[in-house]
Structure formats: C-alpha cells, structure tokens
C-alpha cells in the first residue's frame, strides 16, 4: 500500500512542483502509531531517564519501563522492514534506510538499558525477600558445614563513621568501590513492610576473598551483618551481605 501511495504522488501533475515525500514521512505510518511512540517515550522519560534511583524503583514500574522500550523497538523494526520493501521496489533510494537503521540501533540500546536496570532490580528484590524471609522465619540448621545465613550482632548498630571506614577500606584494599546494591530505604523494602534505613546490602559472596575480607573487617569494627550464602526456600537471589542490624517492620506510616 505504501509503494502504491508513493507511486501515486510521483505521477501527480503537481509532482514536478513539489518535493518528493521524505522517506521518514512515508514509512512513519499512521498518526496513532506516532502517538503510541510518544506515550511510550513519556514512560521512559519518567522511569528510565527520570530521577528514580534503583532504590525508588518498583517492580511494576520496571515492567512498565521494559514494555515501553520493547514496543518502541518493535515499531521501529516494522518501519525498517517497510522501508526495505520500498527500496526493493525502487520507490526509495537505498540511502533512505540509514535513518531508520540508526533509530533502530538507538532504540535497541534503550531496550538493553531498560532490561539491564530491571534485571538489577530483580536481583535487589530477591535479596530483600530473602532477608525478610529470614527475619520472619529463621531457616533451619543446614546440613552443610557452613550455615545458609551467618548472623553477627556486633554492637547492634551501623554508625555513619563505621560505614565511611568500610567503604574507604574496601576501595583501598581492592582498588574499586564497595559493590552496594541497596543503600538505606528502598521501594522494595517498603513494599515488603520493612524499614531498611541505616542498612546497606552488598553484592558479594561471603565465602569469596572479598566477602571473607569484608566479614573480617565488620567483626573487627563490631558492625552487625547477615551473610547470605544461597537462595532460601526457593527464592531466586544470589549470595550477598546485609550490613547493619536486621530491618525492622515499618510502624505507622513508615
């Protein structure tokens, strides 16, 4: 249909007085498709490009973000296919494909970014649910030599000064920042009904060199922690270390 439209315009008596339609305009399609693109772009501006940190992002927002990015990618993929057909029919020059392919590549990168961010949130959600599960119902003693969850109470608090010492010491020891996956209150912990303020989660395996070093440091500073070695009760989460006292149930308005 698009090929016929292009041919009709080209054969019009006025075609010699007007420029041929721009390739982008020809293949862009119906106005409602462009409006749908704008609506999905607004979702991405609000969630992916906005001021939402990973701690503030909810699972519903992550799903909405990925879906919007995927729809925009799929629409552009369809435009590329339409443009290729017009090129094969001789209705458009081959160079006309360039802007379509460039836009497709941009949208692919946005989709990859959205999926990556959602995956990180999924890992954080697994950590949060595992911590809450332990607080609500501590796991039975595991048959392995090491417990699934190692608890150290220390002084029962995480002073700001101690946190600064921990982050600086890790940076100096390993030449990279402490891999903090959740710092303070997060939307996920609030949704689960727990107060995570004054606590941080670190994405380290407690039995790997960096995790062993960190646990030794925490005990030396008498900073409390939970070391999670594996998933609990079928929940999908990786090993990590919760630094600070256990999260408490939210009271009142949280």
C-alpha positions, 0 to 999 in steps of 0.5 A, spaced: 500 500 500 505 504 501 509 503 494 502 504 491 501 511 495 508 513 493 507 511 486 501 515 486 504 522 488 510 521 483 505 521 477 501 527 480 501 533 475 503 537 481 509 532 482 514 536 478 512 542 483 513 539 489 518 535 493 518 528 493 515 525 500 521 524 505 522 517 506 521 518 514 514 521 512 512 515 508 514 509 512 512 513 519 505 510 518 499 512 521 498 518 526 496 513 532 502 509 531 506 516 532 502 517 538 503 510 541 511 512 540 510 518 544 506 515 550 511 510 550 517 515 550 513 519 556 514 512 560 521 512 559 522 519 560 519 518 567 522 511 569 528 510 565 531 517 564 527 520 570 530 521 577 528 514 580 534 511 583 534 503 583 532 504 590 525 508 588 524 503 583 518 498 583 517 492 580 511 494 576 514 500 574 520 496 571 515 492 567 512 498 565 519 501 563 521 494 559 514 494 555 515 501 553 522 500 550 520 493 547 514 496 543 518 502 541 523 497 538 518 493 535 515 499 531 521 501 529 523 494 526 516 494 522 518 501 519 525 498 517 522 492 514 517 497 510 522 501 508 526 495 505 520 493 501 520 500 498 527 500 496 526 493 493 521 496 489 525 502 487 520 507 490 526 509 495 533 510 494 537 505 498 540 511 502 533 512 505 534 506 510 540 509 514 535 513 518 531 508 520 537 503 521 540 508 526 533 509 530 533 502 530 540 501 533 538 507 538 532 504 540 535 497 541 540 500 546 534 503 550 531 496 550 538 493 553 538 499 558 531 498 560 532 490 561 539 491 564 536 496 570 530 491 571 534 485 571 538 489 577 532 490 580 530 483 580 536 481 583 535 487 589 528 484 590 530 477 591 535 479 596 530 483 600 525 477 600 530 473 602 532 477 608 525 478 610 524 471 609 529 470 614 527 475 619 520 472 619 522 465 619 529 463 621 531 457 616 533 451 619 540 448 621 543 446 614 546 440 613 552 443 610 558 445 614 557 452 613 550 455 615 545 458 609 545 465 613 551 467 618 548 472 623 553 477 627 550 482 632 556 486 633 554 492 637 547 492 634 548 498 630 551 501 623 554 508 625 555 513 619 563 513 621 563 505 621 560 505 614 565 511 611 571 506 614 568 500 610 567 503 604 574 507 604 577 500 606 574 496 601 576 501 595 583 501 598 584 494 599 581 492 592 582 498 588 574 499 586 568 501 590 564 497 595 559 493 590 552 496 594 546 494 591 541 497 596 543 503 600 538 505 606 530 505 604 528 502 598 521 501 594 522 494 595 523 494 602 517 498 603 513 494 599 515 488 603 513 492 610 520 493 612 524 499 614 531 498 611 534 505 613 541 505 616 542 498 612 546 497 606 546 490 602 552 488 598 553 484 592 558 479 594 559 472 596 561 471 603 565 465 602 569 469 596 576 473 598 572 479 598 566 477 602 571 473 607 575 480 607 569 484 608 566 479 614 573 480 617 573 487 617 565 488 620 567 483 626 573 487 627 569 494 627 563 490 631 558 492 625 552 487 625 551 483 618 547 477 615 551 473 610 547 470 605 550 464 602 544 461 597 537 462 595 532 460 601 526 456 600 526 457 593 527 464 592 531 466 586 537 471 589 544 470 589 549 470 595 550 477 598 551 481 605 546 485 609 550 490 613 547 493 619 542 490 624 536 486 621 530 491 618 525 492 622 517 492 620 515 499 618 510 502 624 505 507 622 506 510 616 513 508 615 
